[in-house]
């Protein structure tokens, strides 16, 4: 049991940091996808 608690405490922090960073990257990727999807309309407006 003590080994399990030690493993969770060792691995828990990196997991939390990873999930936080993935959440931030996901938000930025959503913005990139939205920008790419609106690109054809912008190109039509220019031409």
N, C-alpha and C positions, 0 to 999 in steps of 0.2 A: 504493500500500500504506500509506503514512504517513497518507493521508487517511482510510482505513478504520479504522486504529488510533485516530486522533483522534476519529472519529465514535463508535466504540464506547466510548471513555473518556468522552466527553461524554454519551452517551445511556445508558450502562450503569448509572450510579448512579440516575437517575430510574426506570429499569425495575426495579431491585432494590427500591427504596422502594415502588413501585406494587405489586409482587407481595407484599411484606410486608403492606401495608395491605389488599390484597384478601384475603389469608389471614385476617387478623384480623376483617374484616367478615364473611367466610364463616362463621367460628365463631359470631359473634353472630347471624347470620341463621339458623343451624341451631337455636340456642336459641329464637329467636322462633317458628320454624315448629313446634318441638316444643311450645311453650307454647300456640300456637293450636290445635294438634291435640288437646291435652288439655282444652281449654276446654269442649267439650260434656259431657264426663264430670263436670267440676267443677260445671257448671250443673245437671246432673241430681242431683248429691249435695245441692245447696243446696235444690232445690225438692222 
